[in-house]
Amino acid sequence: MGTLITVTATAEERAWPELGAVHLSVGASGADRQQVIDRTAAAHERLLAEVRRLDGEGALEQWSAGQLRVWSQRPFNSEGRQLPVVHEARGELELVFKDLAALSAWVSEQAAGEELSVGGIEWRLTEATAARVREAAQRRAVAEAVAKATVYASALGLGSPAPVELADAGLLDARPSPMAKGGHLARAAAFGMDAASAPIAELAPAELVVQATVEARFDASAG
């Protein structure tokens, strides 16, 4: 049995967003329940009309709208005294823009609405681009693992390392090494991907980072 070399490697790929998901909320509150419902319903219909216009113009990849919710509560003031009943109504929508210029212009225009609030924008890739970028990161991570193992083997005066195991980060140490049992079992490779694309409020998109991390075990014998 040769010397076991275990390494971990991480690679990143960057890509500019192709889609922008806008999270919207429309609603109102007040003492008159019916007035609150009417205001919210009217604002909701106006917003849906705008969404259908955008969709018809080809600016959207997709969109979804939830049902209006109505509830009542009796808040407390700073002195702990219960105040009169307040009625609230709200509806949530998500618009996924494929025309990012239209997104910027539309959100800037709509943000001034009294009943409308913009929860944030989440920048995304299309499924096809995400798959391509993810694969590139995975391949680079594997190549980095091989390169690291080769350096270690060379430093020890050993021959070229032969791959024994390859796994997602954290999975290799979760099971015993097949080498410890005297075998040379090559397991199916599994890859991990982490996309740093947290929702942000700014209208200027930033590059998305797609990350892949692998753990690998190699066997190197004396040259």
Helices and strands as residue ranges (DSSP letters): E 3-15, E 19-30, H 33-56, E 60-65, E 69-73, E 86-97, H 100-110, E 116-124, H 127-155, E 162-168, G 172-174, G 178-181, E 192-196, E 208-220
